Amino acid sequence: MRVIITLACTSCKQRNYTTTKNKRTHSDRIELKKFCKFCNAHLPHRETR
């Protein structure tokens, strides 16, 4: 039930990270604070479709 998702930066909209999540326990979109090399800062990254 784990699926591969892509995380995009909220400020520059670059798709920087891929990770997996369990759709059964986390049905909504996740948001993690990750480092964006384009913005050179730690910013929230949201799940994209």
C-alpha contacts under 8 A as a table, 3 or more apart, distances in Angstrom:
res1	aa1	res2	aa2	distance
1	M	22	N	5.90
1	M	23	K	6.21
1	M	24	R	6.90
2	R	20	T	6.18
2	R	21	K	5.34
2	R	22	N	4.42
2	R	23	K	6.25
3	V	20	T	5.38
3	V	21	K	5.70
3	V	22	N	6.58
3	V	23	K	7.09
4	I	18	T	6.85
4	I	19	T	5.70
4	I	20	T	4.41
4	I	21	K	6.73
5	I	18	T	5.66
5	I	19	T	5.50
5	I	20	T	5.70
5	I	21	K	7.17
5	I	47	E	6.50
5	I	48	T	7.01
5	I	49	R	7.47
6	T	15	R	6.71
6	T	16	N	7.65
6	T	17	Y	5.84
6	T	18	T	4.42
6	T	19	T	6.48
6	T	47	E	5.72
6	T	48	T	5.63
6	T	49	R	7.40
7	L	15	R	5.79
7	L	16	N	6.24
7	L	17	Y	5.08
7	L	18	T	5.94
7	L	19	T	7.65
7	L	45	H	5.52
7	L	46	R	5.24
7	L	47	E	4.61
7	L	48	T	5.99
8	A	13	K	5.53
8	A	14	Q	5.35
8	A	15	R	4.10
8	A	16	N	5.88
8	A	17	Y	7.06
8	A	45	H	5.11
8	A	46	R	5.46
8	A	47	E	6.40
8	A	48	T	6.50
9	C	12	C	5.79
9	C	13	K	4.78
9	C	14	Q	5.47
9	C	15	R	6.47
9	C	16	N	7.15
9	C	36	C	6.83
9	C	43	L	6.89
9	C	44	P	6.36
9	C	45	H	4.47
9	C	46	R	6.60
10	T	13	K	5.54
10	T	43	L	7.23
10	T	44	P	6.08
10	T	45	H	5.68
10	T	46	R	6.69
11	S	43	L	7.81
12	C	38	F	7.71
12	C	39	C	7.22
14	Q	38	F	7.90
16	N	36	C	7.08
21	K	26	H	7.19
22	N	25	T	5.74
22	N	26	H	5.99
22	N	27	S	7.88
23	K	26	H	5.13
23	K	27	S	5.03
24	R	27	S	6.18
26	H	29	R	7.57
26	H	30	I	7.69
29	R	46	R	7.13
29	R	47	E	5.60
29	R	48	T	7.93
30	I	46	R	6.03
30	I	47	E	5.65
31	E	44	P	6.36
31	E	45	H	5.52
31	E	46	R	4.43
31	E	47	E	6.40
32	L	44	P	5.50
32	L	45	H	5.29
32	L	46	R	6.60
33	K	42	H	6.38
33	K	43	L	5.37
33	K	44	P	4.17
33	K	45	H	5.87
34	K	42	H	5.36
34	K	43	L	5.72
34	K	44	P	6.13
34	K	45	H	6.30
35	F	40	N	7.12
35	F	41	A	5.66
35	F	42	H	4.20
35	F	43	L	6.17
36	C	39	C	5.45
36	C	40	N	5.60
36	C	41	A	5.70
36	C	42	H	6.12
36	C	43	L	6.67
37	K	40	N	4.76
37	K	41	A	7.10
